[in-house]
């Protein structure tokens, strides 16, 4: 599909609404002039690696943020989004990633909005306390300084409800 002047936004929305739309068409639609067409792409069932690469290269910050917020992304896409020039994109990734190493990295981002969104992420991190060597409980603010290692060795759900802030 190449876009022609006769195709309307409604036509292109119908194309992107089709779950069988091929990735090659979705890649073309990444650069669509209408936001509603572009912003439909991150959640499309045929959005695979190639479409995500095209989205990561897009000039549309909101489109890249929507991709970052979709969660369950592959390592390549996570790396591209973590290095994105827009703090909003990195903040969206920080709030929605389930990769503990990426989350730990985003907790040290220079932009305060990224660090704030990382602190809101309920996913556990896999860091250990420099003071004790015990694994932290997964609570993003946890420093592992608790005198009771059992609070830091608890499951992430139990730790969230019982953690004393380590």
N, C-alpha and C positions, 0 to 999 in steps of 0.2 A: 504494500500500500504506500503510495506516495500521496502526500496531501495536495489537494487541488483547491482552487478558490471556491468550488461549488460545495465542498464538504462543510457542513455546519458543525458547531460545537456539539449539538445533539447527535450528529452522525458519529463523531469521534468518541463521544461518551458511550454510545452504543457499542462501538468497537471495543473499547477498553472494559466495558461491562461483561463482555463475552468471556467466560472462563477458559474457552478454548483458543483465545487470541494468541497467536504465536509470539514468542519472545522477540523476533525480528521486528514485528509491528510495535511492540511495547517500547523497544529501544528508540524507534522513530518518534513515538509519542512523548518521550522524555523531554523533548524540546518543543512540545506543542505550545502555541501562543496563549492558550487558555489554562489558567491555574487548575480548574476543576478536572481537566483531563490529566494533567501532570500529577496532581495530588492523589489520583486514584491508583497510581502505579505501585506504590510500596506494598499494598495489601493484595495485589492481584495474584491469583494462584500460579500463574506462569512466570512470576518474577523470580528468576534464577540468578546465577552468578553474573551472567553477561548484562542483564538488565540492571542489577545492583551496581555494577561497575559504571554503567552509563549514568545512573542516578548520582553516584559519587562525583562524577565529572560535571554534573549539571551546575549552571549558574544560580539555580533556584535554591536559596537557603532553606526555605520551608519544605521543599521536596526532600532535601537531604536530611532535615530534622525528622520528617515523618518516617523516612527509612530508618533512621537511628532509633526511633521510638518503637519500631515494629518488633524488636527483640528476636532472639534465636538466630542471630546473624552468624555467618561464617567468619573465620579469622581474618581473611583478606578484607572483607567489608568493614569489620570492626576496626582494623588498623587504619583504613582509609578515613573512616569517620572520626576516629580518635585524633587524627592529625588534621582535621578540617579547620579551615581558617575561621569559621564562625563559632563563637562560644555557645550560641543557641543549639547548634548541631551537636557539639560535644556534650552540652548539658542534657539534651534529649537522650543521647547514648548513655550517659552516666546514670540517668534515672531508670533506664530500662534494660541495661545489659545484665546477663546472668553469668558472665565470665568474671570470675573472682580476681584474676590477675589484671584484667582491663579495668575493673572497678577500682582496684587499689591504685592503679596508675592515674585514673581520672580524679581520685581523691586528692592528688597533688597538683592538679592542673593550675596554671597561673590565674585563670579567670575564676572569681569568687562564685559566679552563678553555676559553674560546672561543679565546683567542690560542694556547693549547697545541694545540688540535685543528686550528687553521688552519696551524700549523707542521708538522703531520703530513700535510696535504693534498699529494698529489703533483702537483697541477695547477700549471702555471707562472703567475706573476703577470706583469703587463705594466708594471711600474714601471721607472724608470731611476734610476741612481745620481745623487744630487745632487752628488757630488764629481766625477764624470767625464762624466755625461750619457749614458754607455753603457747599453744595456738590461741589466737584471740577468738572470741565467741562469734564473730561474724557481724556484730553490731558495728556499723561504719565508724562510730566514734570511739570504739574500744581501743585502748592502748595496751591491754594485757597486764596492767599493773596490779590487778587484784591479788590479794594474798591467798585466795582460795582457787586453786587451779580447776576445781570441779565446775565453777561457773563458766570457765572458758572452754572446758571440754564437753559441755552440754551440746545437744543438737542445736542448730540455729534457731528453731522455733522455741525450744525450751529456754535457750539463752536469752532470746529477745524478751521473754516474759519474766525471767528471773535475774538477768544480768544487772549487776550493781554499777554498771558503767565501767567496769574493769579499770 
